[in-house]
Each structure stands twice: as structure tokens, then as C-alpha cells.
Amino acid sequence: MQNNIFFIALWTACVVATLVGAALSVRRPMGRYIGRVAVGVLFVFGGALLHVINLVRGDDYAGFADPAHFAWVTTAWRAVVPPNHVLLIGLLIVFETAAGVLVVSGGRWTRLGYVAVIAFHLLLWLFGWFETVYALIMLPPLALLLHAETRLNGRRARPAVPSP
């Protein structure tokens, strides 16, 4: 139970910080850094670390897709994931760790990390109403943060035009 309270608090703090970072990123560079840290922590600690703990405890993730919007998602999940949960959740751990580290790395790596995180959230909605609401809350700020990083890079990449 203490793990659940810790991770719920961590997720809530990261979501709020992501929203704040995205809002600030429109006008202030600090917003990009707040967003990077929040998303990086969310994926490395709120995602990957939680999955490591779950695997160590013996969770096979059999019931994760039970509230899915479509029966085929639940059926496919139950057929594929529980029998191979160590491998597949292990790959999820690697993905979430890589995405989180990329987001905090800066430059093109940050943009690549945000693309991975956005793709993750675009698929997450399939797994139920809680995941759908969460994805709908997260996708706009993630898109704003990616846009802020892209806009920043575009300003740096433009060559200076010599004065006549």
C-alpha cells in the first residue's frame, strides 16, 4: 500500500509539473526544463521503476487490459502478455527508461524522447477509461513541450543572414 501511495503522489506531481512546464514553455525557457524533468521522472521512476518492483513481486499483468474499451484488446493482452510478462514488461521497462532519459538529454534527443512518450500515450487510451482520461490530459502538454523544443531548435538552426 505504501508503494501505491508513493507512486500515486509521484504521478500526480509529475502530471501537474508537466502541465505547468507546458504552459510556461510558451513564453519562458524554464518551462521546457520543468517539462523535461517532470516527464523524465514520470517515465523512469513512475513507469520503469514501478514495473521493476511489480516484476520482482511476481505480478504477471494478467488483469491490466480487463477494463479495455474493446474485447480484442483484452483477449490479445491475455493471450500474449501474461505468458511472456518478464520479457514484454522488461522491454517496456527499457522503453520507458530510454524515453525518460532521452527527454532530459536535450536537443534532438529530447525531441525524439517526446515523440516516444507521445506515441506511448496515443496507444495507452485503448486500455480503459482511466487511461483514456489520463492520455487526454497528457497529450496536449506533451505536444506543447515538443513544439517548444522544436521551436527552440529552429531558432538556433537558422543561419544568420548577412546585412547588406
Number of C-alpha atoms within 10 A of each C-alpha: 6 7 10 10 10 12 18 13 13 17 20 14 15 22 20 15 19 27 23 17 27 28 17 20 23 16 11 13 14 14 21 28 21 22 30 30 20 25 29 29 22 24 25 21 19 21 20 24 17 17 20 18 12 14 16 10 9 11 15 16 18 16 12 15 21 16 16 21 15 13 12 11 16 19 13 11 20 17 12 12 18 18 14 12 18 18 12 14 20 16 13 17 20 14 19 26 20 17 25 28 21 22 29 23 17 16 14 14 15 23 22 17 25 26 17 19 24 20 12 16 20 15 12 16 18 18 19 16 13 13 17 19 11 14 19 14 14 19 17 14 21 23 16 20 30 25 18 22 22 16 13 14 14 10 9 10 9 8 7 7 6 5 4 3
